[in-house]
Amino acid sequence: MRALGADRAYRREKNEFLCDGVKLLKEALLWHAEITAVLWSEEPSVRVDCGAQYAVSEDLLGYVSPLKSAAGVVFSVRIKPWPEAAPGRTLVVETIQDPGNMGTILRTANALGMDTVILTGDCADVYNPKTVRATMGAVFRQRFYEMDRQTMRDYLTAHGLQLYGAALSDASRDIRQLSLKNAAVAIGSEGRGLSDALLALCDGELIIPMSEQCESLNAAVAAAIVMWELTR
């Protein structure tokens, strides 16, 4: 379980990921996630139908959890791929490397009713415990796919969606002046924005208008604004 929390490759090898806290446990149960093991350092407050449950000391729970403050329970969950479906309202994120931003994006996507989030490039692992915690349970209910850039472009084209890239360029149009019906929007990394390779696959570019005193927005904030426009 400690390895699940610390090692991305090990998570994929075992097809499991680590979660902590009663809130996430309740979300996992609500959305019928397959819980594979549970460690409790306190009296169980939720009934879990899982044979591998253990009472442990707070020190041991702290050793297992990769987070600074383990909250009474740590548990592992089976990774299950989302079934393929028409993408609908779609956000593409490229090389979002901060787990907190990635988790916030998934949480916001679920709150705003996005149908699909596509991860491409070197993104933070959705199943990193910090990402999972930041999703506030959305990891169990928000559909997302991981694809390389060309596969993503082919997937959107096959479903009749144009692709716009959020970019600071002379070619970018004000997002408020665009119709985003039947379109997906791509958001780039916190530091460098979208790559030239992804921009080359876009049908157009857009920009979120902001004060001249400000050069850019946090990736999760930019994604939230774009998703709001996609759902209007």
Secondary structure, 3 states (H helix, E strand, C coil): CHHHHHCHHHHHHHCEEEEECHHHHHHHHHCCCCEEEEEECCCCCCCCCCCCEEECCHHHHHHHCCCCCCCCEEEEEECCCCCCCCCCCEEEEECCCCHHHHHHHHHHHHHCCCCEEEEECCCCCCCCHHHHHHHCCHHHCCCEEECCHHHHHHHHHHCCCEEEEECCCCCCEEHHHCCCCCEEEEECECCCECCHHHHCCCCEEEECCCCCCCCCCCHHHHHHHHHHHHHC
